[in-house]
Amino acid sequence: MSKIERLRQGERMSQIVIHGDTVYLAGQTATDPVPSVAEQTRQILAKIDTYLTEAGTDKSKILSANIWLTDVATFEEMNAVWDAWVAKGNTPARATVGSPLARPKNLVEIAVIAAR
């Protein structure tokens, strides 16, 4: 049976969970939720890069991504940042939906699962 590692663990959740060769990241939001979907997306992707590195992997090994936008009209704005960041030739399976988020200042949330 594979060991489960929990990194950046808090009372409510862990930011990173590793099981075998699979890395699960919690949904990430911007550290400084400025009123720009593009800037929030950049902040989130930088956090994802940091957490994946900490877990021993990188964005080229992302298997799937779930993205939540508070306003689907900002889909193209978010995609412009995503497209510049995502590992070319290694694009993951992805779903993007419109949904209210827990904190009104957060406009984007992204969760990924990656291989190690």
N, C-alpha and C positions, 0 to 999 in steps of 0.2 A: 504494500500500500504506500502511495506517495505521501511524503511529508507536505504539510501546508505551512507556508511562511506568510506572516502578516507584517508588513512594513508600514511605518508611519501610522501606527495603530492609535486610535482614539477611543473614547467611551462609546461612541455611536457606530463607528465604522473604521475600516482600514483604508488608506489611500491605495495601497498596493497589496494584492494577494497573489501568491505564487503557489501553484499546485503542479507538480511534475515539471513539464516544459511549457506550461501555459501561465501567462501573466494577465491578471485582471486589474484594471485601474477603475477606481470609483469615478463617478461623474465629476468632471472638473469644470469649475467656473473661474472667471477672471478674479485675480487678486485685487485689482483696482477696477471696479466695474464702471468705467467711463461710458458715456452714452454713445458708443460706437461699436457696432457689431464687429467690424473689421479689427479694431484694436482689442476687443475682448477675445476674439478668436485667436489673435496673435499671442496674447498672454496665456491662453489655455494651451495652445500647442507647445509653447515653451515649457510649461509645467509638464505636459505629457512627455516631451523629450527628456526632461530631468528625471521623471519617475521611471521611464523605460530604461534609461541608463543605469539608474540605481538597482533595477531588477535584473540587469545583465542582458538587455536586449536593446532594440532601437526601432524607429518608425518603419524600417523596411520589412519588419517581421509582424506588423499589425495584421491580424486576421480579420477583425471586424471593428466597425465604429458605429456608435449611435450618437446622433446629434439632435439636440432639442433647440428650437428657436422660438422665442416668444412671439415673433411676427414672421410668418413665412415669406412676407414681402422682402425680407432681408436675405433670402436664400442666395442670391447672386453675390451679394457683398461678402457673405461668409465663404462662399465657394471660391472667390478670388484669392482669399488668404489660404484656404485649404489647398487649392490647386498648386500654389507656389510652394507649399510645405511638403505635401505628401511625396513619398518616395516613388519616383517615376519607375514604371514597370513592376511595381509592387503595391498597387492600389488595393486596399482591403474591400471586403464586402461592407456596405454602408447603408444605413437608414437615416433619414432626416425627417423630423416631424415638427409641427407647430404645437406648442404647449405652454401653458403658464409655468413659470419656475418658482421655486420656494421663496426666493428673494426678488422683489420687483426690479431691483437695479441690475440683476443678471439677465442678459439678453440671449446668452448662448450657454449650453452645457454640452460637454463631449465626454463620452466614456469609450474606452477601447479595450480590446482583448488582443494579446500578442503572443507569439511563440518566443521561446528563448533560444 
